[in-house]
Amino acid sequence: MIDDFYQLNPYELNKNDKEILLRKELMLLTEFHRKHCAEYSSFLNAVGYKEENVKSVSDIPFFPVRLFKEYDLLSVNREDVFKTMTSSGTTGQAVSKIFVDKETAISQQKVMIKILSDYWGKKRLPMLVIDTHSVLKDRKMFSARGAAIIGLNIVSKETVYVLNDDMSLNFEKLQNFLDKYKGQRFIIFGFTFMVWQHFYKELLKLGKFFDMSEAFLMTGGGWKKLQEEALSRNDFKDRFKKLCGIKHFLDHYGMVEQTGCIYAECEYGHLHASIYSDVIIRDPKDFKPLDIGKKGIMQVVSVLPHSYPGHSLLTEDEGIVIGEDNCPCGRKGKYIEIIGRLKNAELRGCSDTYADKFK
């Protein structure tokens, strides 16, 4: 049924229409994974899942995301696995392994393009990556960090990696890129802490203004380390506005276990769920769904995972649903705020993992 979603704009469905379409697709995926993944079938049996009891999306069982670190979970034959993605982790820490077939990979690419096109248009844009090209060569580094860059390459007409292998800023590459695309729209992408540490701080040292007023600065993760530096999200934006003239910011929340379904930031600073995904906030005491405005554990659902049972996951993050169908930007669906990692949960985000090296 995924083709039904492709016919729609990513934020056009209201609460009721989205619920109907999403529930139907998630139920189909639940049954598919039950038949094709023995471990997931055992999980459904253990929680007493019965299809006839599903009245809403929140009734779809939530699979603890941590289990992807403990088991090889796939719903296709191993010979059909197109690529294996891994989450980031500190040394010696177990990582999630996500097995992706071509069907799932194509869906992830299509959805990523549809979501991002809603923010910066359908035209392919040049992209300045605040990272080193070796992130794609070093297998130890190729996890969520490398996957995000590869995913964005699809919407880029030219990709320039502006950091050297020692993570120093290559000013010549930067200047050449800015000269080439002066007055044009372009993308700057990097994980938040890396953008701050290796881009902003290095530009600041030069004491000159760089005109990046047409850029979309896309970041993700890594806010924990910046908060330790007493830097808020608004401070981060204000600093970049002053230094580079950037006015388009596109932070996002996403996870390797549900690649493609990102929650992207609108011009009002809200992270939006598209028609391909949704967030349910659950009470940590009894796991019951909480109302809008209440803080709790995030359950995320996605219609994309076909090759592995990742369509309904209980994360290790806390969040809040701020509102639904009423954001001033006009996009329908829920918009959320990420509070951060649950206490005692492992450090797992790729940007946070990298930032941890700077303690």
C-alpha positions in Angstrom: 0.0 0.0 0.0 3.0 2.3 0.2 2.1 3.6 -3.3 -1.0 5.2 -1.8 1.3 7.4 0.3 3.4 8.5 -2.6 0.4 10.0 -4.3 0.0 12.5 -1.4 2.0 15.5 -0.2 3.9 14.6 2.9 2.0 16.9 5.2 -1.5 17.1 3.6 -3.5 14.7 5.7 -5.4 15.8 8.8 -5.5 13.7 12.0 -8.5 11.5 11.0 -7.4 10.8 7.4 -3.8 10.1 8.4 -5.0 7.7 11.2 -7.0 5.6 8.8 -4.2 5.3 6.2 -1.4 4.8 8.7 -3.3 2.2 10.9 -4.1 0.1 7.8 -0.5 0.1 6.6 1.0 -0.6 10.0 -1.4 -3.5 10.5 -0.3 -5.0 7.2 3.4 -4.6 8.2 2.8 -6.1 11.6 1.3 -9.2 10.0 4.1 -9.4 7.4 6.8 -9.3 10.0 5.0 -11.8 12.1 5.1 -14.3 9.2 8.6 -13.6 8.2 10.6 -12.8 11.4 10.5 -15.6 14.1 11.8 -13.3 16.8 9.1 -10.7 16.1 6.5 -13.4 16.0 7.6 -14.5 19.5 7.4 -10.9 20.7 3.8 -10.5 19.4 2.8 -13.7 21.1 4.4 -12.6 24.4 2.5 -9.3 24.4 -0.7 -11.0 23.4 -1.2 -9.2 20.1 -4.5 -9.7 18.3 -5.2 -7.9 15.1 -8.9 -7.4 16.0 -7.9 -5.4 19.0 -6.2 -2.7 17.0 -8.5 0.3 16.9 -5.9 3.0 16.5 -2.2 3.4 15.6 -1.4 3.5 19.3 -2.7 -0.1 19.6 0.1 -1.4 17.4 2.7 -3.1 19.7 5.9 -1.1 20.2 9.1 -3.1 19.8 11.9 -1.9 22.1 14.6 -0.4 19.9 17.3 -1.9 22.1 16.5 -5.3 20.8 18.2 -4.5 17.5 21.4 -4.5 19.4 20.8 -8.0 20.8 19.4 -9.8 17.8 19.8 -10.0 14.0 16.2 -9.1 13.1 15.2 -9.4 9.4 12.0 -10.3 7.5 13.7 -11.2 4.2 16.2 -13.8 3.1 19.8 -12.8 3.9 20.7 -13.0 0.2 18.2 -10.2 -0.4 19.9 -7.8 2.0 21.1 -4.9 0.0 23.0 -3.2 2.8 23.4 -3.4 6.6 23.2 -0.2 8.5 24.6 0.2 12.1 23.8 2.8 14.8 26.7 4.7 16.3 28.1 3.7 19.7 31.0 4.3 22.0 33.9 1.9 22.0 32.8 -1.6 23.2 29.1 -0.7 23.1 26.7 -2.9 21.1 25.2 -1.3 18.0 22.0 -1.8 16.2 22.2 -3.7 12.9 19.5 -2.9 10.4 19.1 -5.1 7.3 17.8 -3.3 4.3 16.6 -4.9 1.0 16.3 -2.9 -2.2 12.6 -2.3 -1.8 13.1 -0.7 1.6 16.1 1.3 0.4 14.1 2.7 -2.6 11.3 3.6 -0.2 13.7 5.4 2.1 15.1 7.4 -0.7 11.7 8.4 -2.2 10.4 9.5 1.2 13.5 11.5 2.1 13.2 13.4 -1.2 9.5 14.1 -0.7 10.0 15.4 2.8 12.9 17.6 2.1 11.4 18.9 -1.1 8.6 20.3 0.9 11.1 22.6 2.7 13.6 23.7 0.0 11.7 22.9 -3.2 12.1 20.1 -5.8 15.2 21.5 -7.5 18.4 19.6 -6.7 20.7 21.9 -4.8 24.5 22.0 -4.2 25.5 20.7 -0.8 28.3 21.6 1.5 29.0 18.8 4.0 30.6 19.6 7.3 32.4 16.3 7.5 35.3 14.5 5.8 34.9 12.4 2.7 36.6 9.5 4.6 33.3 9.1 6.6 32.1 7.1 3.6 35.3 5.1 3.3 36.0 4.1 6.9 33.7 1.2 7.7 33.8 2.0 11.4 32.5 5.5 10.7 29.9 4.4 8.2 26.8 4.2 10.4 24.0 6.7 10.8 26.5 9.5 10.1 27.6 8.1 6.7 24.0 7.0 5.9 22.6 10.5 6.4 25.1 11.9 4.0 24.5 9.3 1.3 20.8 9.8 1.7 21.1 13.5 1.1 23.4 13.0 -1.9 20.2 12.0 -3.7 18.9 15.6 -3.5 22.2 17.2 -4.2 23.5 18.2 -7.6 27.1 18.6 -6.2 28.5 17.5 -2.9 31.6 19.1 -1.4 33.2 17.8 1.9 34.7 20.8 3.6 36.6 19.1 6.4 40.0 17.6 5.9 40.8 14.1 7.3 42.1 15.6 10.5 38.7 17.4 10.9 40.2 20.9 10.2 38.3 23.2 8.0 39.4 23.5 4.3 39.0 27.2 3.7 40.0 27.0 0.1 37.2 24.4 -0.6 34.8 26.6 1.3 35.6 29.8 -0.5 35.5 28.0 -4.0 32.1 26.7 -3.1 30.7 30.0 -2.0 32.1 31.8 -5.0 30.6 29.2 -7.4 27.2 29.4 -5.8 27.0 33.0 -4.8 23.4 34.3 -4.7 22.0 30.8 -5.2 20.3 28.4 -2.8 22.4 25.6 -1.4 22.4 23.1 1.5 24.8 23.0 4.4 24.6 19.7 6.2 26.3 18.3 9.3 25.7 16.9 12.7 25.0 19.7 15.1 28.1 19.5 17.3 30.4 19.0 14.3 28.9 22.1 12.7 29.5 24.1 15.8 33.0 22.7 16.6 34.6 22.5 13.2 32.7 25.1 11.2 31.3 27.9 13.3 34.3 28.2 15.7 36.8 28.1 12.8 34.9 30.7 10.8 34.7 32.9 13.9 38.5 32.9 14.2 38.8 34.6 10.9 36.8 37.6 12.0 35.0 38.2 8.7 31.5 37.8 7.4 30.7 34.9 5.1 27.5 35.4 3.0 25.5 32.2 3.3 22.1 34.0 3.4 20.7 31.6 0.7 21.7 28.5 2.5 19.6 25.9 4.3 21.5 24.8 7.4 20.4 21.2 8.0 21.6 19.7 11.4 20.7 16.8 13.6 21.5 15.5 17.0 24.3 16.6 19.3 22.5 19.2 21.3 23.5 17.6 24.6 27.2 18.7 24.2 26.1 22.2 23.2 23.9 22.6 26.2 26.9 21.8 28.3 28.5 24.9 26.7 25.3 26.8 27.7 24.3 27.2 24.1 20.6 27.0 23.4 19.0 26.3 20.0 18.1 29.9 19.6 21.6 31.0 20.5 22.9 28.6 17.9 20.7 30.1 15.2 21.5 33.7 16.3 25.2 33.1 16.1 25.0 31.7 12.6 22.7 34.5 11.5 25.2 37.1 12.7 28.3 35.3 11.3 27.0 34.0 8.0 23.5 35.6 7.4 21.9 32.2 7.5 18.1 32.4 8.0 16.9 29.0 6.9 17.5 26.3 9.6 16.4 22.7 9.2 17.2 20.7 12.3 15.8 17.2 12.3 15.2 14.1 14.4 15.7 10.7 13.0 17.2 7.2 13.7 19.0 4.6 11.7 16.2 2.1 12.7 13.7 4.2 10.7 15.9 5.8 8.0 14.0 8.0 5.6 11.3 9.1 8.0 12.9 12.2 9.4 11.1 14.7 11.6 12.2 18.0 10.0 12.1 21.5 11.4 9.8 24.1 9.9 10.3 27.8 9.9 8.6 28.1 13.3 11.1 25.7 14.9 8.8 22.7 15.1 9.8 19.1 14.2 7.0 17.6 12.0 5.8 14.1 11.5 5.0 13.4 7.9 2.2 11.1 6.6 4.9 8.3 6.5 5.4 8.4 10.3 4.0 9.4 13.6 4.9 9.8 17.3 3.1 8.5 20.3 4.2 9.8 23.7 3.9 7.1 26.5 3.8 7.4 30.3 7.0 5.8 31.6 5.0 4.3 34.5 2.4 2.3 32.6 3.2 3.0 28.9 -0.2 4.4 28.3 -0.5 7.1 25.6 -0.2 10.7 26.9 -2.1 13.7 25.8 -0.6 16.6 23.8 1.7 18.7 26.0 2.7 15.8 28.3 6.3 14.6 28.5 7.1 10.9 28.1 8.9 8.1 26.2 8.7 8.4 22.5 7.2 5.6 20.4 7.8 6.2 16.7 6.0 4.4 13.8 7.0 4.3 10.1 5.5 2.7 7.0 8.9 2.2 5.4 10.6 -0.8 7.2 9.8 -3.8 5.1 12.9 -5.9 5.4 13.1 -5.7 9.2 10.4 -5.2 12.0 11.1 -1.6 12.7 7.7 -0.1 11.9 6.7 0.5 15.5 9.5 1.2 18.0 9.8 2.3 21.6 12.8 4.7 21.6 15.1 5.6 24.4 14.2 9.3 24.0 11.9 11.6 25.8 9.7 14.0 24.0 6.5 16.0 23.8 3.8 16.4 21.1 3.3 20.2 21.0 0.3 20.2 18.7 -1.4 18.5 15.8 -2.8 20.0 12.5 -2.4 23.6 13.8 1.2 24.6 13.2 1.4 28.2 11.8 3.6 26.8 9.0 0.5 25.2 7.6 1.8 21.6 7.6 -0.7 19.0 8.9 0.2 16.3 11.4 1.9 16.3 14.8 4.8 18.5 15.6 7.1 17.6 18.5 9.9 18.6 20.8 12.7 16.3 21.7 13.7 16.5 25.4 16.7 14.2 25.1 17.9 10.7 26.0 16.3 8.9 28.8 18.3 8.8 32.0 20.5 5.7 32.2 19.9 5.0 28.4 23.1 4.4 26.5 24.7 7.2 24.5 23.6 6.3 21.0 23.2 9.2 18.7 26.0 9.5 16.2 26.5 13.2 16.8 26.4 12.8 20.6 28.9 9.9 20.3 31.3 12.0 18.3 30.8 14.9 20.7 31.6 12.6 23.7 35.2 12.5 22.5 35.6 16.2 23.4 34.9 15.7 27.1 
